[in-house]
């Protein structure tokens, strides 16, 4: 389980918001990142409580938000196709 948390923490640290501020897409990117961070925080909490099922679910939601943002071009991830699911 810790490897999933570490991988998602690495992804959170790597993400850079792509659209300029102020713009509608910047606001979307900020929202996607906020959702990913919130789910990651929940995953950490559940993990610390020994609730590994909910921790696993939350870390997957967190990474899903990051993948979606990367694929939509809201995040610059430096072309990292190992941590993120990028578009073709």
DRENDO-1510 file (C-alpha; in Angstrom, 1 decimal, always signed):
<recs>
REC; n; res; u; v; w
REC; 1; UNK; +0.0; +0.0; +0.0 .
REC; 2; UNK; +2.8; +2.4; +0.8 .
REC; 3; UNK; +4.1; +2.1; -2.8 .
REC; 4; UNK; +0.8; +3.5; -4.1 .
REC; 5; UNK; +0.9; +6.4; -1.6 .
REC; 6; UNK; +4.6; +7.1; -2.5 .
REC; 7; UNK; +3.8; +7.0; -6.3 .
REC; 8; UNK; +0.9; +9.4; -6.0 .
REC; 9; UNK; +2.9; +11.8; -3.7 .
REC; 10; UNK; +5.6; +11.8; -6.4 .
REC; 11; UNK; +2.9; +12.6; -9.0 .
REC; 12; UNK; +1.5; +15.4; -6.9 .
REC; 13; UNK; +4.9; +16.9; -6.5 .
REC; 14; UNK; +5.6; +16.7; -10.2 .
REC; 15; UNK; +2.4; +18.4; -11.5 .
REC; 16; UNK; +2.7; +22.0; -12.7 .
REC; 17; UNK; -0.4; +24.0; -13.6 .
REC; 18; UNK; -0.3; +24.6; -17.4 .
REC; 19; UNK; -2.9; +27.3; -18.2 .
REC; 20; UNK; -2.1; +30.9; -17.3 .
REC; 21; UNK; -3.6; +32.7; -14.4 .
REC; 22; UNK; -6.2; +34.2; -14.7 .
REC; 23; UNK; -8.0; +31.9; -17.0 .
REC; 24; UNK; -10.9; +29.5; -16.9 .
REC; 25; UNK; -8.6; +26.6; -17.6 .
REC; 26; UNK; -6.3; +27.6; -14.8 .
REC; 27; UNK; -9.3; +27.5; -12.4 .
REC; 28; UNK; -10.1; +24.0; -13.7 .
REC; 29; UNK; -6.5; +22.9; -13.2 .
REC; 30; UNK; -6.5; +24.2; -9.6 .
REC; 31; UNK; -9.8; +22.4; -9.0 .
REC; 32; UNK; -8.4; +19.1; -10.3 .
REC; 33; UNK; -5.3; +19.5; -8.2 .
REC; 34; UNK; -7.3; +20.3; -5.1 .
REC; 35; UNK; -9.5; +17.2; -5.6 .
REC; 36; UNK; -6.4; +15.0; -6.0 .
REC; 37; UNK; -4.8; +16.5; -2.9 .
REC; 38; UNK; -8.0; +16.0; -0.9 .
REC; 39; UNK; -8.3; +12.4; -1.9 .
REC; 40; UNK; -4.6; +11.8; -1.2 .
REC; 41; UNK; -5.0; +13.3; +2.3 .
REC; 42; UNK; -8.0; +11.0; +2.9 .
REC; 43; UNK; -5.9; +8.1; +1.7 .
REC; 44; UNK; -3.2; +9.0; +4.2 .
REC; 45; UNK; -5.7; +9.3; +7.0 .
REC; 46; UNK; -7.3; +5.9; +6.2 .
REC; 47; UNK; -3.9; +4.3; +5.9 .
REC; 48; UNK; -2.9; +5.7; +9.3 .
REC; 49; UNK; -6.1; +4.3; +10.8 .
REC; 50; UNK; -5.5; +0.8; +9.3 .
REC; 51; UNK; -8.4; +1.1; +6.9 .
REC; 52; UNK; -6.5; -0.1; +3.9 .
REC; 53; UNK; -9.5; -0.7; +1.6 .
REC; 54; UNK; -10.6; +3.0; +1.8 .
REC; 55; UNK; -7.0; +4.1; +1.7 .
REC; 56; UNK; -6.5; +2.2; -1.6 .
REC; 57; UNK; -9.8; +3.6; -3.0 .
REC; 58; UNK; -8.8; +7.2; -2.1 .
REC; 59; UNK; -5.3; +6.9; -3.5 .
REC; 60; UNK; -6.7; +5.6; -6.8 .
REC; 61; UNK; -9.2; +8.5; -7.0 .
REC; 62; UNK; -6.3; +10.9; -6.3 .
REC; 63; UNK; -4.2; +9.6; -9.0 .
REC; 64; UNK; -7.2; +9.5; -11.4 .
REC; 65; UNK; -7.7; +13.2; -10.9 .
REC; 66; UNK; -4.0; +13.8; -11.8 .
REC; 67; UNK; -4.2; +11.5; -14.8 .
REC; 68; UNK; -7.3; +13.3; -16.1 .
REC; 69; UNK; -5.7; +16.7; -15.6 .
REC; 70; UNK; -2.5; +15.6; -17.4 .
REC; 71; UNK; -4.5; +14.1; -20.3 .
REC; 72; UNK; -6.6; +17.2; -20.7 .
REC; 73; UNK; -3.5; +19.4; -20.7 .
REC; 74; UNK; -4.3; +21.1; -17.5 .
REC; 75; UNK; -1.1; +19.9; -16.0 .
REC; 76; UNK; +2.5; +19.9; -17.3 .
REC; 77; UNK; +4.0; +16.6; -16.2 .
REC; 78; UNK; +7.1; +16.8; -18.3 .
REC; 79; UNK; +6.0; +14.1; -20.7 .
REC; 80; UNK; +6.1; +11.5; -17.9 .
REC; 81; UNK; +4.2; +8.5; -19.2 .
REC; 82; UNK; +5.3; +6.3; -16.3 .
REC; 83; UNK; +3.5; +8.3; -13.6 .
REC; 84; UNK; +0.7; +9.6; -15.8 .
REC; 85; UNK; -1.7; +8.4; -18.5 .
REC; 86; UNK; -0.9; +10.8; -21.3 .
REC; 87; UNK; -2.9; +11.4; -24.5 .
REC; 88; UNK; -1.4; +10.1; -27.8 .
</recs>
